[in-house]
Amino acid sequence: MQLPGADSRLSWRDQSGGKVALPPRLRDALELRIAALGPAARRLLDALAVAGVPVPADRLGPPTDLSPQALGPGLQELRDSGLVQATATGLAPALGVTEQLVREQLRESRRHLLRERLADALLDQPASEGKVRLMLEADRIDRAIDDAETWARACLAAHEASVALPLLSRLASRVATDGAIAGPKRARLLLLVGRAWSEVEPEDPRAAEALHAASALANPELLSEIDLEAAALARRQGDLAQARALLARASHRLERFPDAALQLRLTLEDGEERAVAGDSTGALAAWRGASRAAAGVPDPEAEARARVGIALALAGLGRIREAHAELDTAHQGLRAAGDATGAATAALHLAEILRLQGRLSEALHLLERRGDPMAAGVAPFHRAASLLDRAETRIELLRLGEARDLLAEADAFAITRSHPWLRACSARMRGRLALACDDPEEALSLLQPAVRATEASGFESLAHALRARLGEALAAAGAVDDGLRAARASVRGLRQLRQLPALAEACGCLQRASGPQADPDLIWEPVLSWLETEPARLLRMDLAVARVAYAARRDDPAALQRQLADAQSILGEIAALLEPADRAALSVHPWRSQLDLHGRTKLHS
């Protein structure tokens, strides 16, 4: 069922593609309606069912052998029957089940003849999934590849690789047995197959196999694009060293065979690789270069995506206000352009910026009620990432049961299990949830293998963030010395990378591993000046609670009073930013219980 449009009416849309079992009564009713058609109308319905793609009325004469005198009345009868519908590009069966039933009633020889005639009639029609399938079934392989390239590139640009992959794979299998297809043309098809596999299931060996086969057949001009896709695949597989080598080779090839669009994609990919490696400064430079290149092409969508990258790098460096402004602009632009996955990417990063500021209700609103990351057309990676972000926001509010459910939903996506970055992010969230549930042993079982895997992949910043949580878990499990070593190593690594929000979170982990006897101003020293200038309220609140506990431990009533007032002020800022239901969650939050405990201690003293 489709939601109301401008006319406020509900409508039904059949998306079965005829792939349903027909109930006997429905089958009987449809057979009666089809049998009642006159010869001309039935020929037309046969052709439309076999085509699998809308056919303009003026193209139906030759495939059906109908004269102009018979064509008009036949079309009118068919329209009157309600068995077909008019679309923007032609006529098609109104229901997939009608198409299925008509195909079943036709002899294979008749279907083959109609496919051949329809392929001839529709050669100059725009490329589409249905047209590619028709050309393939009619054995017009050259044309099928040409149309597949146009259609599939549009799908991949819209991050709909899962839509393109089945038909691309089927076409590639057919081409593998056809020695008449030129090598460069086969290479272009295999490149698309590899790119689609890379986005859908990066650890499936078929992704690398397709790109390798494409490289062996390609002409020199295509090799740079193949290297670029292989670099993206290596990044998704968690092999950043290989990704860097392939990007360097692609850059060298582009010097010999310049291509502005590919150069833009290479610069964007360079930013992605640097970001996952933890090099926010390098990523910022790459994405700013991509933004300038996109403006020069011009490519507004790529420019908006580059701005999302710029914001991501700024956020990694702790420049929260600048990142927020960039993401707001980019998010609005991508939504206006209809780029669902681009808007989802912006929404995910914007939600993280809002979370750091303590604007948790706004973050949830962005991730859930606007529905960007879960909208139709959004890539599975971003759907899973959205669930992980929503889970983290629930953990901040101590709504742990909801967080557990969201993590289970995220792990139900195959890409969460197969994509090294998502797999590590899921482990980090699950480890954090286990710590919040006072189960350090469970946290250890999740975090220890995740740290090893991210280190091997070269995901430096993420590896340090995981190690900080691991340190906290080790200390909570009784291995305090090991925990302190792990947390301190994380702080050193993130300080070197200048990843300030991640560094502040690592300081919080080190503080909890050290206990209330450790001076927070010494532990948090690397980020104190940053916390004074940026609105990172969640992190400031962690520091404030640690200062309260430290002052209480030292039995310093004056200091305790000052620190309690500061902590209460920050908590009040966060509460003022929350919706009533989320604000109520603060009443049972550990922050509140810690402040209430030490407040009672102060009054007692």
C-alpha positions in Angstrom: 0.0 0.0 0.0 1.3 3.4 -0.9 1.0 6.4 1.4 -1.3 9.3 0.4 0.0 11.6 -2.3 -1.2 15.1 -3.1 -4.7 13.9 -3.6 -4.7 12.3 -0.1 -5.9 8.9 -1.4 -4.4 5.5 -0.6 -3.4 3.3 -3.5 -2.1 -0.3 -3.9 1.1 -1.1 -5.8 1.9 -4.6 -6.9 5.6 -5.3 -6.5 5.4 -9.0 -6.7 6.9 -9.2 -10.2 4.6 -12.2 -10.6 6.6 -14.2 -8.1 3.7 -15.3 -6.0 1.6 -18.5 -5.9 -1.9 -17.6 -7.2 -4.8 -18.7 -5.1 -7.2 -20.9 -7.2 -10.1 -18.5 -7.1 -7.9 -15.5 -8.2 -6.4 -17.6 -10.9 -9.9 -18.6 -12.1 -11.1 -15.0 -12.1 -8.0 -13.8 -14.1 -8.3 -16.6 -16.6 -11.9 -15.7 -17.3 -11.0 -12.1 -17.8 -8.1 -13.0 -20.1 -10.2 -15.5 -22.0 -12.9 -12.9 -22.7 -10.4 -10.7 -24.7 -10.7 -10.5 -28.4 -7.8 -11.8 -30.6 -6.1 -8.5 -31.0 -6.3 -7.5 -27.3 -5.0 -11.0 -26.3 -2.0 -10.6 -28.7 -1.2 -7.3 -27.1 -1.5 -8.7 -23.6 0.8 -11.5 -24.5 3.5 -9.1 -25.8 3.2 -6.9 -22.7 3.5 -9.9 -20.4 6.6 -11.2 -22.2 8.3 -7.7 -22.4 8.7 -7.3 -18.7 9.0 -3.6 -19.3 6.5 -0.9 -20.2 6.1 -0.7 -24.0 4.9 2.4 -25.8 1.6 1.8 -27.7 3.1 2.8 -31.0 5.8 0.0 -30.7 3.3 -2.8 -30.3 2.3 -3.3 -33.9 5.3 -5.2 -35.3 5.8 -7.6 -32.4 2.1 -8.6 -32.5 1.7 -8.6 -36.3 -1.3 -6.3 -35.9 -2.2 -3.8 -38.6 -2.8 -0.1 -37.6 -6.5 -0.8 -38.2 -6.6 -3.6 -35.6 -4.1 -2.1 -33.2 -6.3 0.8 -32.0 -9.4 -1.2 -31.2 -7.3 -3.9 -29.5 -5.5 -1.4 -27.3 -8.9 0.2 -26.4 -10.4 -3.2 -25.4 -7.3 -4.0 -23.4 -7.4 -0.7 -21.5 -11.1 -1.2 -20.8 -10.5 -4.6 -19.4 -8.4 -3.2 -16.6 -5.7 -5.8 -17.2 -3.1 -3.2 -18.1 -2.0 0.2 -16.9 -0.4 3.2 -18.5 2.9 4.3 -17.1 5.2 7.2 -17.9 7.0 5.0 -20.5 4.3 2.9 -21.9 1.7 0.1 -21.2 2.3 -2.8 -18.8 0.2 -5.5 -17.1 -1.6 -3.9 -14.1 -0.6 -6.8 -11.8 2.5 -9.0 -11.7 0.2 -12.0 -11.2 -1.4 -11.2 -14.6 2.0 -11.2 -16.2 2.8 -14.5 -14.6 -0.4 -16.2 -15.7 -0.1 -15.0 -19.3 3.5 -16.2 -19.5 2.5 -19.6 -18.2 -0.2 -19.9 -20.9 2.2 -19.2 -23.8 4.3 -21.8 -25.5 8.1 -21.3 -25.2 8.4 -20.9 -28.9 5.8 -18.1 -28.9 7.6 -16.4 -25.9 10.9 -16.6 -27.7 9.5 -15.1 -30.9 7.8 -12.2 -29.0 11.1 -11.5 -27.1 13.0 -11.2 -30.3 10.4 -8.9 -31.9 10.1 -6.8 -28.8 13.9 -6.5 -28.5 14.0 -5.1 -32.0 11.1 -2.7 -31.3 12.6 -1.4 -28.1 16.3 -1.0 -29.1 16.2 2.8 -28.8 14.3 2.9 -25.5 16.0 4.1 -22.4 18.0 1.6 -20.4 16.2 -0.1 -17.5 16.3 -3.3 -15.6 13.4 -4.7 -17.6 15.0 -3.8 -20.9 18.3 -5.4 -19.9 16.5 -8.5 -19.0 14.6 -8.5 -22.3 17.7 -8.0 -24.3 19.4 -10.9 -22.5 16.5 -13.2 -23.0 16.3 -12.3 -26.6 20.0 -13.1 -27.0 20.9 -9.5 -27.8 24.0 -9.7 -25.6 25.9 -6.7 -27.0 23.0 -4.4 -26.4 22.2 -6.0 -23.0 25.7 -5.1 -21.9 25.4 -1.5 -23.2 22.1 -1.0 -21.4 23.3 -2.8 -18.3 26.2 -0.4 -18.0 23.9 2.7 -18.2 21.3 1.2 -15.8 23.7 -0.4 -13.3 25.9 2.7 -13.0 22.8 4.7 -12.1 21.9 2.1 -9.5 25.3 2.1 -8.0 25.4 5.9 -7.9 22.2 5.7 -5.9 23.7 3.0 -3.7 21.3 0.4 -4.9 23.9 -2.3 -5.6 21.6 -5.0 -4.3 19.1 -4.1 -7.0 21.7 -4.3 -9.8 23.7 -7.3 -8.6 21.4 -10.2 -9.5 20.9 -9.2 -13.2 24.5 -8.1 -13.6 25.7 -11.5 -12.3 23.3 -13.3 -14.6 24.5 -11.3 -17.6 28.1 -11.9 -16.7 27.5 -15.7 -16.5 26.0 -15.6 -20.0 28.9 -13.4 -21.4 31.5 -15.8 -20.0 30.3 -18.5 -22.5 30.2 -16.1 -25.4 33.6 -15.7 -27.1 32.2 -13.1 -29.6 32.0 -10.3 -26.9 35.1 -8.1 -27.1 37.4 -8.1 -24.1 37.0 -4.4 -23.1 33.2 -4.7 -23.1 33.4 -7.8 -20.9 35.8 -5.9 -18.7 33.3 -3.0 -18.2 30.6 -5.5 -17.2 32.9 -7.4 -14.8 33.9 -4.0 -13.2 30.2 -3.3 -12.5 29.8 -6.8 -11.1 32.8 -6.4 -8.8 31.7 -3.0 -7.7 28.2 -4.3 -6.8 29.6 -7.3 -4.9 31.9 -4.9 -3.0 29.0 -2.8 -1.8 26.7 -5.7 -1.0 29.1 -8.3 0.5 32.7 -7.0 0.5 34.1 -10.2 1.9 32.5 -12.4 -0.8 35.4 -13.7 -3.0 33.3 -13.0 -6.1 34.0 -9.2 -5.6 37.7 -9.6 -6.0 37.4 -12.3 -8.6 35.3 -10.0 -10.8 37.7 -7.1 -10.5 40.7 -9.3 -11.2 39.0 -10.7 -14.3 38.1 -7.2 -15.4 41.7 -6.0 -15.0 43.0 -8.8 -17.3 40.6 -7.8 -20.1 40.6 -4.0 -19.7 42.1 -1.4 -22.0 44.6 1.1 -20.3 41.9 3.8 -19.9 39.7 1.5 -17.8 42.4 0.2 -15.4 42.4 3.4 -13.3 38.7 2.9 -12.5 39.3 -0.8 -11.7 42.1 0.1 -9.3 39.9 2.7 -7.7 37.1 0.1 -7.1 39.7 -2.4 -5.9 40.9 0.2 -3.4 37.4 0.7 -2.1 37.0 -3.1 -1.8 40.2 -3.3 0.2 39.1 -0.6 2.5 35.7 -2.3 3.1 37.6 -5.6 3.7 39.8 -3.9 6.3 43.1 -4.0 4.4 44.1 -0.3 4.4 47.7 -1.0 3.3 46.4 -2.6 0.1 43.8 0.2 -0.3 46.6 2.9 -0.1 48.7 1.0 -2.7 45.8 0.7 -5.1 44.9 4.4 -4.7 48.5 5.4 -5.5 48.4 3.2 -8.6 45.1 4.6 -9.7 46.4 8.1 -9.2 49.5 7.3 -11.4 47.3 5.9 -14.1 45.1 9.0 -14.1 48.1 11.1 -14.8 48.5 9.2 -18.1 44.8 9.1 -18.9 43.1 12.1 -17.2 39.4 11.8 -16.3 37.9 14.5 -14.1 35.0 12.3 -12.8 37.4 9.5 -11.8 39.8 12.0 -10.2 37.0 13.3 -8.1 36.0 9.8 -7.0 39.7 9.0 -6.2 39.9 12.1 -4.0 36.7 11.1 -2.2 38.0 7.6 -1.7 41.3 9.0 -0.4 39.3 10.9 2.2 37.4 7.7 3.2 40.6 5.7 3.6 42.3 8.4 5.7 39.2 8.8 7.9 38.9 5.1 8.8 42.7 5.0 9.4 42.2 7.8 12.0 44.0 10.5 10.0 41.4 13.3 10.3 43.8 16.0 9.2 44.6 14.2 6.0 41.0 13.3 5.4 40.0 17.0 5.8 42.5 18.0 3.2 41.3 15.3 0.8 37.7 16.1 1.2 38.2 19.8 0.8 40.0 19.1 -2.4 37.1 16.9 -3.5 34.7 19.7 -2.7 36.6 22.2 -4.9 36.8 19.6 -7.7 33.1 18.8 -7.5 32.2 22.5 -7.7 34.4 22.8 -10.8 32.8 19.9 -12.7 30.1 20.8 -11.5 28.6 17.9 -9.4 26.3 19.1 -6.7 25.7 15.7 -5.2 29.5 14.9 -5.0 30.0 18.3 -3.5 27.4 17.7 -0.8 29.1 14.3 -0.1 32.4 16.0 0.2 31.0 18.4 2.7 29.7 15.5 4.8 33.3 14.2 4.7 34.7 17.6 5.7 32.3 17.6 8.7 33.3 14.1 9.7 36.9 15.1 9.7 36.2 18.3 11.6 34.2 16.3 14.2 37.1 13.9 14.6 39.4 16.9 15.3 36.9 18.1 17.9 35.6 21.2 15.9 32.0 20.4 16.8 30.4 23.7 16.0 32.0 23.8 12.5 31.1 20.2 11.9 27.5 20.8 12.9 27.1 23.7 10.5 28.6 21.7 7.6 26.4 18.7 8.3 23.2 20.8 8.5 23.9 22.3 5.1 25.0 19.0 3.5 22.0 17.1 5.0 19.5 19.5 3.6 21.2 19.5 0.2 21.2 15.7 -0.1 17.6 15.4 1.0 16.6 18.0 -1.6 18.5 16.1 -4.3 16.7 12.9 -3.4 20.0 11.2 -2.5 18.7 8.8 0.2 22.0 7.2 1.1 23.9 10.5 1.0 21.3 12.0 3.3 21.5 9.0 5.6 25.3 9.4 5.8 24.9 13.0 6.8 22.1 12.1 9.3 24.3 9.5 11.0 27.2 11.9 11.5 24.8 14.7 12.5 23.3 12.5 15.1 26.7 11.8 16.6 27.4 15.5 16.8 24.1 16.0 18.6 24.9 13.1 20.9 28.2 14.7 22.0 26.4 17.9 22.7 23.9 16.1 24.9 21.1 16.7 22.5 20.0 13.1 22.7 16.3 13.6 21.9 17.2 15.5 18.7 19.6 12.7 17.8 16.9 10.1 18.2 14.4 12.3 16.3 16.9 12.5 13.4 17.6 8.8 13.3 14.0 7.5 13.8 11.2 10.0 13.2 12.6 11.6 10.1 13.5 8.1 8.9 16.5 9.1 6.8 18.8 6.2 7.5 16.1 3.6 7.1 14.4 5.2 4.1 13.8 3.3 0.8 16.9 3.2 -1.3 19.4 3.5 1.6 22.3 1.1 1.4 22.4 -1.8 4.0 25.6 -0.4 5.5 23.9 2.8 6.5 20.8 1.0 7.8 23.0 -1.1 10.1 25.0 1.9 11.1 21.8 3.8 12.0 20.8 1.0 14.3 24.2 1.1 16.0 23.9 4.8 16.5 20.4 4.5 17.9 21.6 1.9 20.3 24.4 4.1 21.6 22.0 7.0 22.2 19.8 4.6 24.2 22.8 3.5 26.2 23.5 7.2 27.1 19.9 7.4 28.4 20.3 4.0 30.3 17.5 2.5 28.2 19.5 -0.7 28.0 16.8 -3.1 26.9 16.0 -1.0 23.9 19.7 -0.7 23.1 20.0 -4.5 23.2 17.1 -4.9 20.8 18.6 -2.4 18.4 21.9 -4.1 18.4 20.2 -7.4 17.7 18.5 -5.8 14.7 21.8 -4.4 13.4 23.5 -7.8 13.7 20.7 -9.3 11.7 22.1 -7.5 8.6 24.6 -9.7 6.8 26.8 -6.7 6.2 27.2 -6.1 9.9 28.8 -9.5 10.2 30.9 -9.3 7.0 32.1 -5.6 7.0 35.1 -5.3 9.3 34.3 -1.7 10.3 30.7 -2.4 11.2 31.7 -5.6 13.0 34.1 -3.6 15.1 31.5 -0.9 15.8 29.0 -3.5 16.8 31.5 -5.0 19.2 32.2 -1.6 20.7 28.6 -1.0 21.3 28.0 -4.4 22.8 31.0 -4.0 25.0 29.7 -0.7 26.2 26.3 -2.2 26.9 27.9 -5.1 28.8 29.8 -2.6 31.0 26.6 -0.6 31.6 24.9 -3.8 32.7 27.9 -4.5 35.1 29.0 -7.5 33.1 32.8 -7.0 32.5 33.4 -10.6 31.5 31.0 -10.3 28.6 32.6 -7.0 27.6 36.0 -8.6 27.6 34.8 -11.5 25.4 33.6 -8.9 22.8 36.3 -6.3 23.0 39.5 -8.4 23.1 39.0 -10.0 19.6 37.7 -6.7 18.2 40.9 -4.8 19.3 43.1 -7.4 17.5 41.0 -7.3 14.4 41.0 -3.5 14.1 44.7 -3.3 14.7 45.3 -5.8 11.9 43.0 -3.8 9.6 44.7 -0.5 10.3 41.7 1.2 11.8 43.9 3.1 14.3 41.3 5.5 15.8 38.7 2.7 16.2 41.3 0.3 17.6 42.3 2.9 20.3 38.6 3.5 21.2 38.1 -0.2 21.6 41.2 -0.5 23.7 40.0 2.2 26.0 36.8 0.3 26.7 38.9 -2.9 27.0 41.0 -1.2 29.7 37.8 -0.2 31.6 36.5 -3.8 31.3 39.8 -5.3 32.5 39.8 -3.0 35.6 36.2 -3.8 36.4 37.0 -7.6 36.1 39.8 -7.2 38.6 42.8 -6.9 36.3 43.4 -3.3 37.3 47.1 -3.1 36.1 46.3 -4.5 32.7 43.3 -2.3 32.4 45.3 0.8 33.2 48.0 -0.1 30.7 45.4 -0.6 28.0 43.6 2.6 28.7 46.8 4.7 28.9 48.0 3.3 25.6 44.7 4.3 24.1 45.0 7.9 25.4 48.5 8.1 24.0 47.5 6.8 20.6 44.5 9.1 20.3 46.4 12.1 21.5 48.9 11.5 18.8 46.1 11.2 16.2 44.5 14.4 17.6 41.1 12.7 17.7 39.7 14.9 20.5 36.2 13.5 21.1 37.6 9.9 21.0 40.5 11.0 23.3 38.1 12.5 25.8 36.0 9.3 25.9 39.3 7.3 26.4 40.1 9.7 29.3 36.7 8.8 30.8 37.5 5.0 30.4 40.9 5.6 32.1 39.2 7.5 34.9 36.8 4.7 35.6 39.7 2.2 35.5 41.7 4.3 37.9 38.9 4.8 40.4 37.8 7.9 42.4 41.3 8.3 44.0 42.8 9.4 40.7 42.9 13.2 40.0 40.6 13.9 37.1 42.5 17.0 36.1 45.6 14.9 35.5 43.8 12.2 33.6 41.7 14.6 31.5 44.6 17.1 31.0 44.9 16.4 27.2 41.4 17.6 26.6 40.7 20.2 29.3 41.2 23.3 27.2 39.1 21.7 24.3 36.2 20.9 26.7 36.2 24.5 27.8 35.7 25.8 24.2 33.4 23.2 22.5 29.8 22.1 23.5 30.7 18.5 24.3 28.3 18.3 27.2 28.3 14.5 27.6 32.0 14.4 28.0 32.1 17.5 30.3 29.5 15.7 32.4 31.7 12.6 32.8 34.5 14.9 33.8 32.3 16.8 36.3 31.1 13.6 38.0 34.7 12.4 38.3 35.7 15.7 39.9 32.8 15.4 42.4 33.9 11.9 43.3 37.5 13.0 43.7 36.6 16.0 45.9 34.5 13.7 48.1 37.3 11.2 48.4 39.7 13.9 49.5 37.2 15.1 52.1 37.3 18.7 50.8 33.9 20.2 51.5 34.6 23.5 49.7 35.9 21.8 46.6 33.0 19.3 46.7 30.5 22.2 46.9 32.1 23.9 43.8 32.2 20.7 41.8 28.7 19.7 42.7 27.4 23.1 41.5 29.3 22.8 38.3 28.1 19.2 37.7 24.5 20.2 38.5 24.8 23.1 36.0 25.9 20.8 33.2 23.2 18.3 34.0 20.7 21.0 33.9 21.9 22.1 30.4 21.5 18.5 29.2 18.1 18.1 30.8 16.9 21.3 29.2 17.8 19.9 25.7 15.7 16.7 26.2 12.1 15.9 25.6 10.0 15.0 28.7 10.3 11.2 28.3 14.1 11.4 27.9 14.4 13.9 30.7 12.7 11.5 33.0 15.4 8.9 32.3 18.0 11.2 33.9 16.3 10.7 37.3 17.7 7.2 37.4 20.9 7.9 35.5 24.3 7.1 37.3 25.2 10.8 36.9 22.2 11.7 39.1 22.7 9.0 41.6 26.4 10.0 42.0 25.6 13.6 42.5 22.8 12.8 44.9 25.1 10.5 46.9 27.9 13.1 47.2 25.3 15.8 47.8 24.0 14.0 50.8 27.6 13.4 52.0 28.2 17.2 51.8 25.0 18.0 53.8 25.9 15.3 56.4 29.3 16.8 56.8 
